[in-house]
Amino acid sequence: MISFSTFTLDNGLQVFVHEDPTVQLAVMNILYNVGSRDEHPDKTGFAHLFEHLMFGGSVNVPAFDEPLQLVGGENNAFTNTDITNYYLTLPAANLETGFWLESDRMLSLSFDIKVLEVQRKVVIEEFKQRYLNQPYGDVWLKLRPLAYTKHPYQWATIGKEISHIENATMDDVKDFFFTHYIPNNAILVVAGKVTHEQVRMLSEKWFAPIPAGKNIVRSLAAEPLQQAKRTLSVYENVPANALYKAWHMPGRFDKDFYAAELLSDILSRGHSSRLYNKLVKEKEIFTSISSFTMGTIDPGMMIISGRVKEGIVLEEAEKQVNEVINNLLENGLEEDELLKVKNQAQTTQEFEKVEVMNRAMNLAFAALSGNADLVNQEADLIESVTSADIIRIGKKIFNEENSNVLYYNSKPAQEKS
């Protein structure tokens, strides 16, 4: 159980406090309700660029990390399709330093052209190293636009292409910042050896003076119901043929998400799972295989991916995957099989709660749903999933017309450079 209290500042900043006097530290997690889905199709990669720019200093603090490190703190961040999340840990006695730093960069981020150029180069290099020059690195650059034709999930968080970051102007940067990095578009969670009164006082002192921005009303293009299977074959300089098959599925806050998540676990979590047992151990078609859900807020994807043994054509490997899925949907599952994946999921949740930072992150994300107590309800929601739910959602997702397949072929030896 993650206990919490909450209040909202006049500028719209939602603040949640999780008190844990058993630890000697404090954590701050500030979630901005902006991700790559909020970008313009011709200016992608901005949310990720801002993850870097926010560490480039503010008008008052040229180097964000230095004062934090001086008081024994550390910090990091991540960006995905839906959110940008900044988090820091520091001794509880130095909590105000965290408030000073986080509020200062929300209020007065440095718009120094030198900072933009430095971070632009960093992001471009990351694009090249992780997505273009690494085996299978461009999978999401190819699979996303195959699966999504309208919704902005059609591009990866890094962006559609390098040119969008190369051509980003300072006016573009300022417009994105003042639209999204505002108190009424953020959720702050403070946890650890703190008190509600202390956090309220520090929030009023450091965040309340920041003016609210215009309320954001999203009007994202909804992805049309897919009516036919889509496929793409590519030939690249990679060590083995690989199969990536994606189906559209409910979003993270949908009531059927938990059934879909458990369905994925039944298929591939652990060496006793259906896909691994049948296609890796028994038939030796794949050398590795996994299934997972993207966990996006808007309707997302369930992915099955794996590398196949030499000599196996990808279409045959896909056929074998379909057979495993169809066997499950036609014959059902044993109750102990469902019990196993439920126990695994709930155990994972309990382990996550050990770290106070994980509790803060999970509370912030739950709050984004409009129901912060979702962070405490998920175990019951998992427990309530039935075998019938698994089969029902499986038949809905694993419709061949709902599938998108990337056949990632290894070039023949004579063609490899």
C-alpha positions as CSV (number, residue, x, y, z in Angstrom):
1,M,0.0,0.0,0.0
2,I,1.4,3.4,-1.0
3,S,0.0,6.0,1.2
4,F,-0.2,9.6,-0.1
5,S,-1.7,13.0,0.4
6,T,-2.2,15.6,-2.3
7,F,-2.9,19.2,-3.0
8,T,-3.0,21.5,-6.0
9,L,-1.3,24.9,-6.3
10,D,-3.2,27.8,-7.8
11,N,-1.1,27.6,-11.0
12,G,-2.4,24.0,-11.5
13,L,0.6,22.0,-10.3
14,Q,-0.6,18.8,-8.8
15,V,1.5,17.7,-5.8
16,F,1.5,14.3,-4.1
17,V,3.3,13.4,-0.9
18,H,4.3,9.9,0.1
19,E,5.8,9.9,3.6
20,D,8.2,7.1,4.6
21,P,10.1,8.0,7.8
22,T,12.0,4.7,7.6
23,V,14.4,6.0,4.9
24,Q,17.0,8.8,5.2
25,L,16.5,10.3,1.8
26,A,14.0,12.2,-0.2
27,V,13.0,11.9,-3.8
28,M,11.3,14.2,-6.2
29,N,9.6,13.0,-9.4
30,I,8.2,15.5,-11.8
31,L,6.2,14.2,-14.6
32,Y,5.4,16.5,-17.6
33,N,2.4,15.4,-19.5
34,V,4.2,15.6,-22.9
35,G,5.7,12.9,-25.1
36,S,6.5,12.3,-28.7
37,R,2.7,12.0,-29.5
38,D,2.5,15.8,-28.8
39,E,4.9,16.7,-31.6
40,H,4.1,18.1,-35.1
41,P,4.7,15.4,-37.8
42,D,7.3,17.7,-39.4
43,K,9.1,18.5,-36.1
44,T,9.5,15.2,-34.3
45,G,12.0,14.3,-31.6
46,F,11.4,17.5,-29.6
47,A,10.2,15.8,-26.4
48,H,13.4,13.8,-26.4
49,L,15.5,16.8,-27.3
50,F,14.0,18.6,-24.3
51,E,15.0,15.8,-22.0
52,H,18.6,16.8,-22.8
53,L,18.0,20.6,-22.9
54,M,16.5,20.5,-19.4
55,F,19.9,19.5,-18.1
56,G,21.6,22.3,-20.0
57,G,21.0,24.8,-17.1
58,S,18.7,27.6,-16.5
59,V,19.1,31.4,-16.5
60,N,20.1,31.2,-12.8
61,V,21.9,27.8,-12.6
62,P,24.2,27.3,-15.6
63,A,24.9,23.6,-14.7
64,F,22.0,21.7,-13.2
65,D,24.0,18.7,-11.9
66,E,26.7,20.6,-9.9
67,P,24.7,22.1,-7.0
68,L,22.8,18.8,-6.7
69,Q,26.0,16.7,-6.5
70,L,27.4,19.2,-3.9
71,V,24.6,18.1,-1.5
72,G,24.9,14.4,-2.3
73,G,22.2,14.2,-4.8
74,E,21.8,12.5,-8.2
75,N,19.2,12.8,-11.0
76,N,18.1,11.4,-14.3
77,A,15.2,11.5,-16.8
78,F,13.4,9.6,-19.5
79,T,11.1,10.4,-22.3
80,N,8.6,8.1,-24.1
81,T,5.6,8.5,-26.4
82,D,3.4,9.9,-23.6
83,I,5.4,11.5,-20.9
84,T,8.7,13.2,-19.9
85,N,9.8,12.3,-16.4
86,Y,12.5,13.9,-14.3
87,Y,13.6,12.4,-11.0
88,L,16.2,13.1,-8.3
89,T,17.4,11.6,-5.1
90,L,19.1,13.5,-2.3
91,P,19.6,13.5,1.5
92,A,16.3,14.4,3.2
93,A,18.0,17.3,5.0
94,N,18.8,18.9,1.6
95,L,15.3,18.6,0.1
96,E,15.0,22.3,-0.6
97,T,17.9,22.2,-3.0
98,G,15.8,19.9,-5.2
99,F,12.8,22.3,-5.0
100,W,15.1,25.2,-6.0
101,L,16.6,23.4,-9.0
102,E,13.4,21.8,-10.4
103,S,11.3,25.0,-10.0
104,D,14.1,27.1,-11.5
105,R,14.3,25.2,-14.7
106,M,10.5,25.1,-15.0
107,L,10.4,28.9,-14.6
108,S,13.5,30.0,-16.6
109,L,15.2,27.4,-18.7
110,S,18.3,28.6,-20.4
111,F,17.7,29.4,-24.1
112,D,21.4,29.7,-24.8
113,I,22.1,28.9,-28.5
114,K,25.3,27.2,-27.4
115,V,23.3,24.8,-25.2
116,L,21.0,24.0,-28.0
117,E,23.8,23.3,-30.4
118,V,25.6,21.0,-27.9
119,Q,22.5,19.0,-27.1
120,R,21.5,18.9,-30.7
121,K,24.8,17.2,-31.5
122,V,24.3,14.8,-28.6
123,V,20.8,13.7,-29.8
124,I,22.0,13.4,-33.4
125,E,24.8,11.2,-32.3
126,E,22.4,9.1,-30.2
127,F,20.1,8.7,-33.3
128,K,23.0,7.5,-35.4
129,Q,24.5,5.1,-32.8
130,R,21.4,3.5,-31.4
131,Y,19.0,3.6,-34.3
132,L,21.1,3.7,-37.5
133,N,24.4,2.0,-36.9
134,Q,23.3,-0.8,-34.5
135,P,22.0,-4.2,-35.7
136,Y,18.2,-4.1,-35.7
137,G,18.4,-0.6,-34.3
138,D,16.0,0.8,-36.9
139,V,13.2,-1.7,-36.1
140,W,11.0,0.9,-34.5
141,L,11.6,3.4,-37.3
142,K,10.2,0.8,-39.7
143,L,7.5,-1.0,-37.6
144,R,5.8,2.1,-36.1
145,P,4.8,3.7,-39.4
146,L,3.7,0.3,-40.6
147,A,1.3,-0.2,-37.7
148,Y,0.1,3.4,-37.4
149,T,-1.1,5.5,-40.3
150,K,-2.7,8.4,-38.5
151,H,-1.9,8.5,-34.8
152,P,1.5,10.1,-33.8
153,Y,2.7,6.8,-32.3
154,Q,3.8,6.3,-35.9
155,W,7.2,7.8,-35.1
156,A,9.7,6.8,-32.4
157,T,10.5,9.0,-29.4
158,I,13.9,9.8,-31.1
159,G,12.0,11.2,-34.0
160,K,11.2,10.3,-37.6
161,E,14.5,11.5,-39.0
162,I,17.7,13.3,-38.0
163,S,16.8,16.4,-40.2
164,H,14.0,17.3,-37.8
165,I,16.5,17.9,-35.0
166,E,19.1,19.4,-37.3
167,N,16.6,22.0,-38.4
168,A,15.1,22.8,-35.0
169,T,15.3,26.6,-34.4
170,M,15.4,28.5,-31.1
171,D,11.8,29.7,-31.8
172,D,10.7,26.0,-32.2
173,V,12.4,25.2,-28.9
174,K,10.8,28.1,-27.0
175,D,7.3,27.4,-28.4
176,F,7.5,23.7,-27.3
177,F,8.8,24.7,-23.9
178,F,6.2,27.3,-23.1
179,T,3.4,25.1,-24.4
180,H,4.2,22.0,-22.4
181,Y,6.7,22.6,-19.5
182,I,4.3,24.5,-17.4
183,P,3.0,23.8,-13.9
184,N,-0.6,23.0,-15.0
185,N,0.8,20.3,-17.3
186,A,2.9,18.6,-14.5
187,I,2.6,16.3,-11.6
188,L,5.1,16.5,-8.7
189,V,5.6,13.6,-6.3
190,V,7.8,14.1,-3.3
191,A,8.5,11.0,-1.2
192,G,10.8,9.6,1.5
193,K,11.6,11.2,4.8
194,V,9.3,14.2,4.3
195,T,6.1,15.5,5.7
196,H,3.0,16.9,4.0
197,E,3.4,20.3,5.7
198,Q,7.0,20.5,4.7
199,V,6.3,19.7,1.0
200,R,3.3,22.2,0.9
201,M,5.5,25.0,2.3
202,L,8.3,24.3,-0.1
203,S,5.9,23.9,-3.0
204,E,4.3,27.3,-2.2
205,K,7.7,28.9,-1.9
206,W,9.3,27.6,-5.1
207,F,6.6,26.5,-7.5
208,A,3.6,28.7,-6.7
209,P,5.2,31.9,-8.2
210,I,5.5,30.2,-11.6
211,P,2.6,31.3,-13.9
212,A,0.3,28.8,-15.4
213,G,0.3,28.3,-19.1
214,K,-2.6,27.8,-21.4
215,N,-4.5,24.6,-20.8
216,I,-3.7,22.0,-23.3
217,V,-6.5,20.3,-25.2
218,R,-5.3,17.3,-27.2
219,S,-6.8,16.6,-30.5
220,L,-4.7,13.7,-31.7
221,A,-5.7,11.8,-34.8
222,A,-7.3,8.5,-33.8
223,E,-5.9,5.4,-35.5
224,P,-8.6,3.9,-37.7
225,L,-9.5,0.3,-37.1
226,Q,-7.1,-1.8,-39.2
227,Q,-8.8,-3.8,-41.9
228,A,-6.0,-5.8,-43.4
229,K,-2.7,-7.3,-42.5
230,R,0.4,-5.2,-43.4
231,T,3.8,-6.6,-44.0
232,L,7.3,-5.2,-44.8
233,S,10.4,-7.1,-45.8
234,V,13.9,-5.6,-45.3
235,Y,17.4,-7.0,-45.9
236,E,20.1,-5.6,-43.6
237,N,23.6,-6.4,-42.4
238,V,22.5,-8.3,-39.3
239,P,23.6,-11.7,-37.8
240,A,20.3,-13.5,-38.1
241,N,16.8,-13.3,-39.5
242,A,14.3,-11.7,-37.1
243,L,10.5,-11.6,-36.9
244,Y,8.6,-8.7,-35.5
245,K,4.8,-9.0,-35.4
246,A,2.6,-6.3,-33.8
247,W,-1.1,-6.2,-33.1
248,H,-3.1,-3.2,-31.9
249,M,-4.4,-3.5,-28.3
250,P,-6.0,-1.4,-25.6
251,G,-4.2,1.5,-23.9
252,R,-2.6,1.5,-20.5
253,F,-5.6,2.8,-18.6
254,D,-8.1,0.6,-20.4
255,K,-9.9,-2.0,-18.2
256,D,-8.7,-4.8,-20.6
257,F,-5.0,-3.8,-20.3
258,Y,-4.3,-6.2,-17.5
259,A,-5.8,-9.2,-19.3
260,A,-3.7,-8.3,-22.4
261,E,-0.6,-8.0,-20.2
262,L,-1.2,-11.4,-18.6
263,L,-1.8,-12.9,-22.0
264,S,1.6,-11.7,-23.1
265,D,3.2,-13.2,-20.0
266,I,1.5,-16.6,-20.7
267,L,3.0,-16.6,-24.2
268,S,6.6,-15.7,-23.3
269,R,7.4,-15.0,-19.6
270,G,10.1,-17.5,-18.6
271,H,11.4,-20.7,-20.2
272,S,8.2,-22.6,-19.3
273,S,6.1,-20.2,-21.3
274,R,4.3,-21.3,-24.4
275,L,6.3,-19.6,-27.1
276,Y,9.7,-20.4,-25.6
277,N,8.8,-24.0,-24.7
278,K,7.3,-24.9,-28.1
279,L,9.4,-22.8,-30.6
280,V,12.8,-22.5,-28.9
281,K,13.2,-25.7,-26.8
282,E,11.0,-28.2,-28.7
283,K,10.9,-27.2,-32.4
284,E,14.2,-25.2,-32.3
285,I,12.8,-22.6,-34.8
286,F,13.8,-19.6,-32.8
287,T,17.0,-18.9,-30.8
288,S,15.1,-16.3,-28.8
289,I,11.6,-15.1,-28.6
290,S,9.5,-12.7,-26.5
291,S,6.2,-10.9,-26.4
292,F,5.5,-7.7,-24.7
293,T,3.0,-4.8,-24.6
294,M,4.0,-1.2,-25.3
295,G,2.0,0.1,-22.3
296,T,1.1,3.4,-24.1
297,I,-1.7,5.6,-22.8
298,D,-3.5,5.6,-26.2
299,P,-4.2,2.2,-27.8
300,G,-0.9,0.5,-28.2
301,M,0.7,-2.6,-29.6
302,M,1.4,-6.1,-28.5
303,I,4.7,-7.3,-30.0
304,I,6.0,-10.8,-30.6
305,S,9.6,-10.8,-31.7
306,G,12.4,-13.3,-32.1
307,R,15.5,-14.3,-34.0
308,V,15.2,-17.5,-36.0
309,K,17.7,-20.3,-36.5
310,E,19.7,-20.3,-39.7
311,G,17.9,-21.8,-42.6
312,I,14.4,-21.0,-41.3
313,V,12.4,-18.6,-43.5
314,L,10.6,-15.9,-41.6
315,E,7.2,-16.7,-43.1
316,E,7.4,-20.3,-41.7
317,A,8.5,-18.9,-38.3
318,E,5.5,-16.6,-38.3
319,K,3.2,-19.5,-39.1
320,Q,4.6,-21.4,-36.1
321,V,4.0,-18.4,-33.9
322,N,0.4,-18.3,-35.1
323,E,-0.1,-22.0,-34.3
324,V,0.9,-21.4,-30.7
325,I,-1.4,-18.5,-30.4
326,N,-4.3,-20.3,-32.0
327,N,-3.8,-23.3,-29.8
328,L,-4.2,-21.1,-26.8
329,L,-7.3,-19.3,-28.1
330,E,-9.0,-22.5,-29.2
331,N,-8.2,-24.8,-26.3
332,G,-7.9,-22.3,-23.4
333,L,-5.5,-22.3,-20.6
334,E,-5.2,-24.1,-17.3
335,E,-6.0,-22.2,-14.1
336,D,-2.5,-22.9,-12.7
337,E,-1.0,-21.3,-15.8
338,L,-3.0,-18.1,-15.1
339,L,-2.1,-18.3,-11.4
340,K,1.6,-18.5,-12.2
341,V,1.6,-15.3,-14.3
342,K,-0.5,-13.5,-11.8
343,N,1.9,-14.4,-9.1
344,Q,4.8,-13.3,-11.2
345,A,3.2,-9.9,-12.0
346,Q,2.3,-9.3,-8.4
347,T,5.7,-10.3,-7.2
348,T,7.3,-7.8,-9.7
349,Q,5.0,-5.1,-8.3
350,E,6.0,-5.8,-4.7
351,F,9.7,-5.8,-5.6
352,E,9.3,-2.4,-7.3
353,K,7.8,-0.9,-4.1
354,V,11.0,-1.6,-2.2
355,E,12.6,1.5,-3.7
356,V,11.0,4.7,-2.7
357,M,11.8,6.2,-6.1
358,N,9.8,3.5,-7.8
359,R,6.9,4.3,-5.6
360,A,7.1,8.0,-6.5
361,M,7.3,7.2,-10.2
362,N,4.4,4.8,-10.1
363,L,2.3,7.3,-8.1
364,A,3.0,10.0,-10.6
365,F,1.9,7.8,-13.5
366,A,-1.2,6.6,-11.7
367,A,-2.1,10.3,-11.0
368,L,-1.9,10.9,-14.8
369,S,-4.8,8.6,-15.2
370,G,-7.0,10.8,-13.1
371,N,-7.1,8.2,-10.3
372,A,-3.9,8.3,-8.2
373,D,-5.2,5.4,-6.1
374,L,-4.8,3.2,-9.2
375,V,-1.2,2.7,-7.9
376,N,-2.8,0.7,-5.0
377,Q,-5.6,-1.0,-7.1
378,E,-3.5,-2.7,-9.7
379,A,-2.8,-5.9,-7.7
380,D,-6.6,-6.4,-7.3
381,L,-7.2,-5.6,-11.0
382,I,-4.6,-8.3,-11.9
383,E,-6.2,-10.7,-9.5
384,S,-9.6,-10.2,-11.0
385,V,-8.6,-11.3,-14.5
386,T,-10.2,-14.6,-15.5
387,S,-9.3,-17.2,-18.0
388,A,-12.3,-16.1,-20.0
389,D,-11.0,-12.6,-20.0
390,I,-7.6,-13.8,-21.4
391,I,-9.3,-15.7,-24.3
392,R,-11.7,-12.9,-25.0
393,I,-9.0,-10.2,-25.3
394,G,-6.8,-12.6,-27.2
395,K,-9.4,-13.2,-29.9
396,K,-9.8,-9.5,-30.2
397,I,-6.1,-8.7,-30.5
398,F,-4.8,-11.7,-32.4
399,N,-6.9,-11.1,-35.5
400,E,-4.7,-11.5,-38.6
401,E,-6.3,-8.4,-40.1
402,N,-5.1,-6.5,-37.0
403,S,-1.4,-7.6,-37.5
404,N,1.7,-5.8,-38.8
405,V,4.7,-7.9,-39.7
406,L,8.3,-6.8,-40.2
407,Y,10.4,-9.6,-41.8
408,Y,13.9,-8.5,-40.9
409,N,16.2,-10.5,-43.1
410,S,19.9,-11.0,-42.8
411,K,21.7,-10.3,-46.1
412,P,23.3,-13.3,-47.7
413,A,27.0,-13.6,-46.8
414,Q,28.2,-12.5,-50.2
415,E,26.2,-9.3,-49.9
416,K,27.5,-8.3,-46.5
417,S,30.1,-5.6,-46.4
